[in-house]
Amino acid sequence: GSLRFTRSYPESIPSIPARRGIHTGIRTFPFRDWQKWYAEDVGLWGWQPIPRGQTTLAETLSKEGFYNLFVTDTLHQFRPFYDFHRGFHAFHFVRGQERDFFRPQTAQSKKRIEDALIGGPNASHAEEIMLQYYANTLGREKEEDWFAPQVFLKGMEFMEAAREAQPFFLTVDVYDPHEPWDPPEKYTNMYSDGYGGPEPVTSSSGRSAWMTEAQLDRMHALYSGEVTMMDEWLGKFMNKASDLGLMENTMFVFLSDHGHAFGEHGYAGKVVTALYPELTDTVFMIKHPNGNGAGETSDFFVSTHDVTPTILGALGVEPPAPLQGQDLTPLLDGNGPEKARPYFTAGYHDHVWARDDRYAMFARYDGAEAKLFDLEKDPNMDKDVDSSNPGVSKRMFTDYVLKDAGGPLPSY
């Protein structure tokens, strides 16, 4: 069993900003000194390599004699000039996920686009992704050819090798259940009774009104199927760890980087201006070898940048420089946290998000266009109450967001 955190949020969204925090223990928000790394790179604030002056968890553990291994199919980490494999002694990149420039597009692969539902506010971007994805995945036959199985199988191989080189640190970073969603049919069938027409394999991030209810339901079923496939292979990975005798001396940390919208508030995808629970709520669990906290929950606010200080804290290793995240190991022992967190903040491109025990709000980087929600009465954040609670959003922006950011937020 694990200790499960019920209030887990990424301090920065999406993939790369969140992973910067995971690997360093330092917040990516508020995106100071951001620059787009190269012409074709993703143009979201904070999306860039780990700054040279920051030390990664793997680099710290390497100096402590750990053998560090890294397996991932998260394509952005191995695009040009990115360096998320710093400090790892062996790393394996599973190629071909999403729009990874892996295989050349052919007439045969391009024809597969006819089976995909392409439309909505970002149709051209969705089509560009799917054309490359279909080229990358042409010829898949068995379940082991899908990406999550490939990553976990390689993770199992690395774990078996590492068992002889203890102590070790293994990072298995699975891009699924990120879109595109096209799991083997048996998984989709668990959540869908049948569907005719082009498959909604990606969301064309934006307003969801261009899709019918049936299409949205099917998209959610494809996503659910992909989550289930990933979960199945995570189970195989954990069984392998057990077979290797690692459960008694190994700590496991499980987390995700962000969520995804499926029409809950009229949006599908990861929309910067729609920071609702379906996007911001994440998974975070810790399985301690001694069973500390097993089967219990904690409502302490936790985030991506807590991973590094927690692992170092569990090992009794001092970081080379102060970290911004917290060591969560006291919570595993049933104690209080090192430092109270009465609120939490996050950033996604040019928008910010904050919550405390009572309210959640999100707004533009300068506090404009704020939306406010009373979490006691409205945990799903369906009703904006900003106009009937004057001053609350402004207070949260000033006392929470600007305080955490250390002053006014940059803009680009």
Backbone hydrogen bonds, N-H to C=O, Kabsch-Sander energy under -0.5 kcal/mol:
donor,donor_aa,acceptor,acceptor_aa,energy
3,L,286,I,-2.7
4,R,2,S,-0.6
4,R,296,E,-2.5
5,F,284,F,-2.6
6,T,4,R,-0.5
6,T,298,S,-2.6
7,R,298,S,-0.6
9,Y,302,V,-2.4
13,I,347,G,-2.1
18,A,14,P,-2.6
19,R,15,S,-2.0
20,R,16,I,-2.3
21,G,17,P,-1.3
22,I,18,A,-1.7
23,H,19,R,-2.5
24,T,20,R,-1.3
25,G,21,G,-2.5
31,F,28,T,-2.1
34,W,31,F,-1.0
41,D,38,Y,-2.2
47,W,44,L,-2.3
48,Q,46,G,-1.2
54,Q,51,P,-1.9
57,L,23,H,-2.9
60,T,56,T,-2.1
61,L,57,L,-2.7
62,S,58,A,-2.2
63,K,59,E,-1.4
64,E,60,T,-0.7
64,E,61,L,-0.5
65,G,62,S,-1.5
66,F,61,L,-2.4
67,Y,167,P,-2.2
68,N,66,F,-0.7
69,L,169,F,-2.9
70,F,90,A,-1.7
71,V,171,T,-2.8
72,T,92,H,-2.0
73,D,173,D,-1.3
75,L,73,D,-1.4
77,Q,74,T,-2.1
78,F,75,L,-1.6
79,R,76,H,-0.8
82,Y,79,R,-1.7
84,F,77,Q,-0.7
86,R,83,D,-1.5
88,F,85,H,-1.9
89,H,68,N,-1.9
90,A,68,N,-1.5
92,H,70,F,-2.6
94,V,72,T,-2.7
94,V,92,H,-0.6
95,R,93,F,-0.8
100,D,97,Q,-2.3
102,F,100,D,-2.4
110,K,106,T,-2.7
111,K,107,A,-1.4
112,R,108,Q,-0.5
112,R,109,S,-1.1
113,I,110,K,-1.4
114,E,111,K,-1.6
115,D,112,R,-1.9
116,A,113,I,-1.6
117,L,199,E,-3.1
118,I,116,A,-0.9
123,A,120,G,-1.2
126,A,122,N,-2.4
127,E,123,A,-2.6
128,E,124,S,-2.2
129,I,125,H,-2.2
130,M,126,A,-2.5
131,L,127,E,-2.5
132,Q,128,E,-1.4
133,Y,129,I,-2.7
134,Y,130,M,-2.9
135,A,131,L,-1.2
136,N,132,Q,-2.4
137,T,133,Y,-1.9
138,L,135,A,-0.7
140,R,137,T,-1.5
145,D,142,K,-2.5
146,W,143,E,-1.9
150,Q,146,W,-1.8
151,V,147,F,-2.6
152,F,148,A,-2.6
153,L,149,P,-2.7
154,K,150,Q,-2.2
155,G,151,V,-2.4
156,M,152,F,-2.5
157,E,153,L,-2.0
158,F,154,K,-2.6
159,M,155,G,-2.6
160,E,156,M,-2.3
161,A,157,E,-1.8
162,A,158,F,-2.8
163,R,159,M,-1.6
164,E,161,A,-1.1
165,A,162,A,-2.4
166,Q,163,R,-0.6
169,F,67,Y,-2.2
171,T,69,L,-2.5
172,V,170,L,-0.5
173,D,71,V,-2.9
173,D,171,T,-0.6
174,V,172,V,-0.7
175,Y,173,D,-0.5
178,H,175,Y,-1.6
181,W,201,V,-2.3
182,D,180,P,-0.7
187,Y,184,P,-1.9
188,T,184,P,-1.1
189,N,185,E,-2.6
190,M,187,Y,-1.0
191,Y,188,T,-2.1
192,S,188,T,-0.8
199,E,115,D,-3.2
201,V,199,E,-2.0
206,G,268,A,-2.5
208,S,266,G,-2.0
211,M,208,S,-2.0
216,L,212,T,-2.5
217,D,213,E,-2.7
218,R,214,A,-2.2
219,M,215,Q,-2.5
220,H,216,L,-2.3
221,A,217,D,-2.0
222,L,218,R,-2.6
223,Y,219,M,-2.3
224,S,220,H,-2.8
225,G,221,A,-2.5
226,E,222,L,-2.0
227,V,223,Y,-2.6
228,T,224,S,-2.3
229,M,225,G,-2.3
230,M,226,E,-2.4
231,D,227,V,-2.6
232,E,228,T,-2.5
233,W,229,M,-2.0
234,L,230,M,-2.2
235,G,231,D,-2.2
236,K,232,E,-1.6
237,F,233,W,-2.1
238,M,234,L,-2.5
239,N,235,G,-2.4
240,K,236,K,-2.1
241,A,237,F,-2.1
242,S,238,M,-2.1
243,D,239,N,-2.7
244,L,240,K,-2.0
245,G,242,S,-1.6
246,L,241,A,-2.5
249,N,246,L,-1.1
250,T,246,L,-0.7
252,F,287,K,-2.3
254,F,285,M,-2.9
256,S,283,V,-1.6
259,G,279,L,-3.1
260,H,278,E,-1.8
261,A,269,G,-2.0
263,G,267,Y,-3.0
266,G,263,G,-1.3
268,A,206,G,-2.9
269,G,261,A,-2.2
271,V,269,G,-0.6
274,A,271,V,-2.0
276,Y,274,A,-1.8
279,L,276,Y,-2.2
280,T,276,Y,-2.0
281,D,277,P,-2.5
282,T,8,S,-2.0
285,M,254,F,-2.6
286,I,3,L,-2.0
287,K,252,F,-3.0
288,H,286,I,-0.6
291,G,288,H,-2.0
294,A,291,G,-2.1
295,G,2,S,-1.4
296,E,293,G,-2.0
298,S,4,R,-2.0
302,V,7,R,-2.0
306,D,303,S,-1.7
307,V,304,T,-1.6
310,T,306,D,-1.8
311,I,307,V,-2.4
312,L,308,T,-2.5
313,G,309,P,-2.3
314,A,310,T,-2.3
315,L,311,I,-1.4
316,G,312,L,-0.8
316,G,313,G,-0.6
317,V,312,L,-2.7
324,Q,25,G,-1.7
325,G,25,G,-1.9
328,L,326,Q,-0.6
331,L,328,L,-1.2
332,L,328,L,-1.0
333,D,329,T,-1.2
334,G,331,L,-1.2
335,N,330,P,-2.5
344,F,355,R,-2.3
346,A,353,W,-2.4
347,G,11,E,-1.6
348,Y,351,H,-2.7
349,H,13,I,-0.6
349,H,45,W,-0.5
351,H,348,Y,-2.0
352,V,363,A,-2.8
353,W,346,A,-2.5
354,A,361,M,-2.6
355,R,344,F,-2.1
356,D,359,Y,-2.4
357,D,342,P,-0.5
360,A,373,F,-2.0
361,M,354,A,-2.9
362,F,371,K,-1.8
363,A,352,V,-2.0
364,R,368,A,-3.0
365,Y,350,D,-2.1
367,G,364,R,-2.5
371,K,362,F,-2.4
373,F,360,A,-2.5
375,L,358,R,-2.4
375,L,373,F,-0.9
376,E,358,R,-0.7
378,D,374,D,-2.5
381,M,378,D,-1.9
384,D,382,D,-0.5
385,V,372,L,-3.0
385,V,383,K,-0.5
389,N,385,V,-0.6
389,N,386,D,-1.0
392,V,389,N,-1.8
393,S,389,N,-0.5
395,R,391,G,-2.3
396,M,392,V,-2.6
397,F,393,S,-2.7
398,T,394,K,-2.5
399,D,395,R,-3.5
400,Y,396,M,-1.8
401,V,396,M,-1.6
402,L,397,F,-2.8
403,K,398,T,-0.6
404,D,400,Y,-2.4
405,A,401,V,-2.3
406,G,402,L,-1.1
406,G,403,K,-0.5
407,G,402,L,-2.2
